[in-house]
Structures are given as structure tokens and as C-alpha cells.
Amino acid sequence: MNALTLPFADGWTIARRNTLKIRRSPDLIGSAIMFPIVFVLMFAYVFGSVIDVPGMSYREFLLPGIFVQAVLMSAQITGYALTLDLRNGIFDRFRSLPMAPSAVLIGQTVSDLLMNLAGLTVMALMGLLVGWRVHTPPHEAALGFGLLLLFAYAFSWVTATVALALRTPESFNNTATTVSFPLMFISNAFLDSSELPTPLRVVAEWNPVSTFTAAARELFGNTSAAMDTSGAWPMQHPVPASLLWIAAMLAVFVPLATRLYSRTVGT
């Protein structure tokens, strides 16, 4: 086996190990899947009765934002799992094995991607039950889900970097909560960002969560010509902007996470 395929083969082994570990941890599955389901029900049936979206159903407006939220929360499993393995000394065992050091991060992010695939499947089925519909051809809908999964994979490297920098589950959870909630709520995920006060509206328009939500709405056909159109570039071109965000996250955080991991395990 050559040097190029070795990290990916070892990474797939680690991914299988992490997937089995997630299956035995219902708390991780619950936080990644059940919490967004609660948000679907709460916003669709409680806030949806008082929030009006011009030209379309609020539930169709809502679900792409819920998809992005689910990805954001599920990707945090990468960081949490890494801090647990660091605390339990698993990295020391990995270091003693004949495996590529990068395989640990590749395996963790791939297993997280599989978790996101399962979560998005549940979210889509839940969305269909509450009235969400796709109004674009199948290939565009597939591109929408593919874009969300690419976002999930790229953001997993972000959380891996943060986890390796902080090193403890408690610190990681506190930091992840502090960062993720403003990202989710100062965005267009749950309401039209044009209704926000000007400073918050500008932040929301350049928020990556808003970009991915707008791209998902475009690819699923959950848009309305009656809504106000933002002049911000990411809102005018959400799909290219989303791809740029993904490329930037991978370019910055893959080497950074790898360097932090090597420093942590002393390789």
C-alpha cells in the first residue's frame, strides 16, 4: 500500500470505530437529531402561526434553516469526541500503532459526515411530515443535500481544530455553545434577515449560516419573489459563496488541525 492510500485506509478504520462508538452513545445521537426535531415542531407550530413570510409557507421557509442548524450541531460531535479521546488516553494508544497520524482526524471527520447524512435524512422526512416540499428538479435537490454535506465535512475540521486547541470536553462545549447560537440566530435561518435592525442585518447577510441557508432554499425551491432581496453578494450568489466558504474552511483548518494533532500526540 503506497503512502497516499495509507492515511485513507487507516482513516476508514478509525471512521468505522467512531461510528460504532456513536451508535452506543444515545446522548450524542439525541443532541444531533432530536434537538433539531424539537426546533422543527416548535417553530413550525408555535412561531409559525405568528411569523408571516410573503409569498410562501413559513414551514417551507424554515426547513432549509433547520437543515443547516442540524449540520452545525452534528459537526460538533467531531470536537467533542476528540476531547473525550484525548482525556481517555486513546491518542497514546493510536500513537503506538503502525498507522498514519492523519488517519485519526480523517476517520473522525468521515464518521461525523455519516452521522450528518443520517441526521439530514431524518430531518427531510420530518420536514415532509410538517409540510415542507421541494419545488426543484431531483438533481437540484440532490445538489442541495450534497452542499449541506460538504458544509458538514468542512465544519467538522473547524470543530476538530477548536477541540485540539482547548483539549477538554467542558471547554469545548462551552465554546461551541457560545459560538454556535449567535451563528444560528443572527442569520436568516428562522426569519427574514431584512427585518432585523441594520447592524444585525449586515452581520446576518455575511454570516455563513445565512449563506448556506439561502443556497439550500435556492436549490430546494423554497424561495419567493415577494420577499425583499438583499444586496449583499453572498445573498445574491449563495451557491458560489457557499462553495467558497467550504474551500476556505478546508484550506485553513485541515492543515491547522493536523498540526495541532501532531503537537498534541507528540509525533
C-alpha positions in Angstrom: 0.0 0.0 0.0 1.5 3.3 -1.0 1.9 6.4 1.2 -1.1 8.2 -0.4 -3.6 5.4 0.2 -2.4 4.5 3.7 -3.9 7.5 5.6 -7.3 7.0 3.9 -7.3 3.2 4.6 -6.4 3.8 8.3 -8.9 6.7 8.3 -11.7 4.4 7.2 -10.8 2.0 10.0 -11.0 4.9 12.5 -14.3 6.0 11.0 -15.8 2.6 11.5 -14.6 2.6 15.1 -16.1 6.0 15.7 -19.4 5.1 14.1 -19.7 2.1 16.3 -18.9 4.4 19.3 -21.7 6.9 18.3 -24.2 4.0 18.0 -23.5 3.2 21.6 -23.9 6.8 22.7 -27.6 7.8 22.6 -26.8 11.2 24.1 -24.7 12.1 21.0 -27.4 10.9 18.6 -30.1 12.7 20.6 -28.2 16.0 20.6 -27.6 15.8 16.8 -31.0 14.6 15.7 -33.6 15.1 18.4 -32.8 18.7 19.2 -33.4 19.9 15.6 -36.7 17.9 15.5 -37.8 19.8 18.6 -36.9 23.1 16.8 -38.9 21.9 13.7 -42.0 21.3 15.8 -41.6 24.4 18.0 -41.0 26.9 15.1 -43.4 25.3 12.7 -46.4 25.0 15.1 -45.7 27.8 17.6 -43.8 30.6 16.0 -45.1 29.6 12.5 -48.6 30.7 13.5 -47.4 34.3 14.1 -44.5 34.6 11.6 -45.6 35.6 8.1 -43.3 35.0 5.1 -44.5 36.8 2.0 -45.5 34.5 -0.9 -44.8 31.2 0.8 -45.4 28.9 3.8 -43.3 29.5 6.8 -42.6 25.8 7.1 -41.0 25.7 3.7 -39.0 28.8 4.5 -37.9 27.2 7.9 -36.7 23.7 6.9 -33.6 24.7 5.0 -32.5 26.7 8.0 -33.2 23.7 10.2 -31.0 21.6 7.9 -28.1 24.0 8.3 -28.7 24.1 12.1 -28.6 20.3 12.3 -25.4 20.2 10.3 -23.9 22.8 12.6 -24.8 20.9 15.7 -23.9 17.4 14.4 -20.4 18.6 13.3 -19.6 19.5 16.9 -19.5 15.7 17.6 -16.1 15.7 16.0 -14.7 18.1 18.5 -16.4 16.6 21.5 -15.3 13.0 20.5 -11.7 14.2 20.1 -11.6 15.8 23.5 -13.0 12.6 25.1 -10.4 10.5 23.3 -7.7 12.9 24.5 -8.9 12.7 28.1 -9.2 8.9 28.0 -5.7 8.4 26.5 -6.8 6.9 23.2 -4.4 9.1 21.3 -1.5 7.4 23.2 -2.7 4.0 22.0 -3.1 5.2 18.4 0.5 6.5 18.6 1.8 3.1 19.4 0.1 1.5 16.3 1.5 1.4 12.8 -0.9 3.9 11.3 -0.7 7.3 9.7 -1.2 10.1 12.3 -3.6 12.0 10.0 -5.9 8.9 9.9 -7.4 9.9 13.3 -8.7 13.2 12.0 -9.8 11.8 8.7 -11.6 9.0 10.4 -13.3 11.3 12.9 -14.5 13.7 10.2 -15.7 10.9 7.9 -17.7 9.3 10.8 -19.2 12.7 11.5 -20.2 13.0 7.9 -22.0 9.7 8.1 -23.8 11.0 11.2 -24.8 14.1 9.3 -26.1 12.0 6.4 -28.4 10.1 8.9 -29.4 13.4 10.5 -30.3 15.1 7.3 -32.4 12.0 6.3 -34.4 12.2 9.5 -34.8 16.0 9.1 -36.0 15.6 5.5 -38.6 13.0 6.5 -39.7 15.2 9.4 -40.0 18.2 7.1 -42.2 16.3 4.7 -44.5 15.4 7.6 -44.9 19.0 8.7 -45.5 20.4 5.1 -42.1 21.1 3.6 -41.9 20.4 -0.1 -39.1 20.5 -2.7 -40.1 22.6 -5.8 -37.0 21.9 -8.0 -35.9 19.0 -10.2 -34.4 16.0 -8.4 -30.8 16.8 -9.5 -31.0 20.3 -7.9 -32.4 18.8 -4.7 -29.6 16.3 -4.7 -27.1 19.2 -5.1 -28.8 20.9 -2.1 -28.2 17.9 0.1 -24.7 17.5 -1.3 -23.8 21.1 -0.5 -25.1 20.6 3.1 -22.9 17.5 3.5 -19.9 19.3 2.1 -20.5 22.1 4.7 -20.8 19.4 7.4 -17.5 17.9 6.4 -15.7 21.3 6.2 -17.1 22.5 9.5 -16.0 19.2 11.2 -12.4 20.3 10.6 -13.2 23.6 12.2 -14.5 21.9 15.4 -11.6 19.5 15.3 -9.2 22.4 15.4 -11.0 24.1 18.2 -11.2 20.9 20.2 -7.4 20.2 19.8 -6.7 23.7 20.9 -8.9 23.6 24.0 -8.3 19.9 24.9 -11.2 19.3 27.4 -14.8 18.4 26.8 -16.1 21.1 29.1 -14.1 23.9 27.5 -15.1 22.7 24.0 -18.8 22.5 24.9 -18.8 26.0 26.4 -17.0 27.5 23.4 -19.1 25.6 20.9 -22.4 26.8 22.5 -21.2 30.4 22.8 -20.2 30.5 19.1 -23.0 28.4 17.5 -26.0 30.1 19.0 -25.2 33.6 17.7 -24.4 32.0 14.3 -27.8 30.3 14.2 -29.9 33.1 15.5 -28.3 36.2 13.9 -29.0 34.7 10.4 -31.8 34.1 8.0 -32.4 30.6 9.3 -35.6 31.3 11.2 -36.7 34.6 9.9 -36.2 37.1 7.0 -32.9 38.9 7.8 -34.2 42.0 6.2 -36.5 42.5 9.2 -33.5 42.8 11.5 -32.1 46.2 12.7 -29.4 47.4 10.3 -26.3 46.3 12.3 -27.7 42.8 12.9 -28.9 42.6 9.3 -25.4 43.3 7.9 -24.0 40.6 10.2 -26.7 38.2 9.2 -26.1 38.8 5.5 -22.4 37.9 5.8 -23.0 35.1 8.2 -22.0 31.7 6.7 -25.1 30.1 8.2 -27.2 32.6 6.2 -25.2 31.8 3.0 -25.8 28.1 3.3 -29.4 28.5 4.3 -30.0 30.8 1.2 -28.2 28.3 -1.0 -30.4 25.4 0.3 -33.5 27.4 -0.2 -32.5 28.2 -3.8 -31.7 24.6 -4.6 -34.8 23.2 -2.9 -37.0 25.9 -4.5 -38.1 27.3 -1.1 -38.0 31.0 -2.2 -40.5 33.7 -3.0 -40.3 36.6 -5.4 -42.4 38.6 -2.9 -39.6 38.6 -0.3 -37.2 41.5 0.0 -34.0 40.9 -1.9 -30.7 41.6 -0.1 -28.0 43.4 -2.0 -25.2 41.6 -0.2 -23.0 39.4 -2.5 -23.5 36.1 -0.5 -27.2 36.5 -0.6 -27.2 37.3 -4.4 -24.9 34.3 -5.2 -25.5 31.9 -2.3 -24.3 28.7 -4.0 -20.9 30.1 -5.2 -20.5 31.8 -1.9 -21.2 28.5 0.0 -18.5 26.7 -2.2 -16.0 29.5 -1.3 -16.8 29.1 2.4 -16.2 25.3 2.1 -12.9 25.8 0.2 -11.7 28.4 2.7 -12.6 26.2 5.8 -10.8 23.2 4.3 -7.8 25.2 3.2 -7.3 26.8 6.6 -8.4 24.2 9.1 -7.2 20.8 7.6 -3.5 21.7 7.9 -4.1 23.6 11.2 -5.9 20.7 12.8 -3.3 18.2 11.5 -0.5 20.4 13.0 -2.3 20.7 16.4 -2.9 16.9 16.5 0.8 16.2 15.8 1.8 18.6 18.5 -0.8 17.0 20.9 0.3 13.4 20.5 4.0 14.3 20.0 4.5 12.9 16.5 
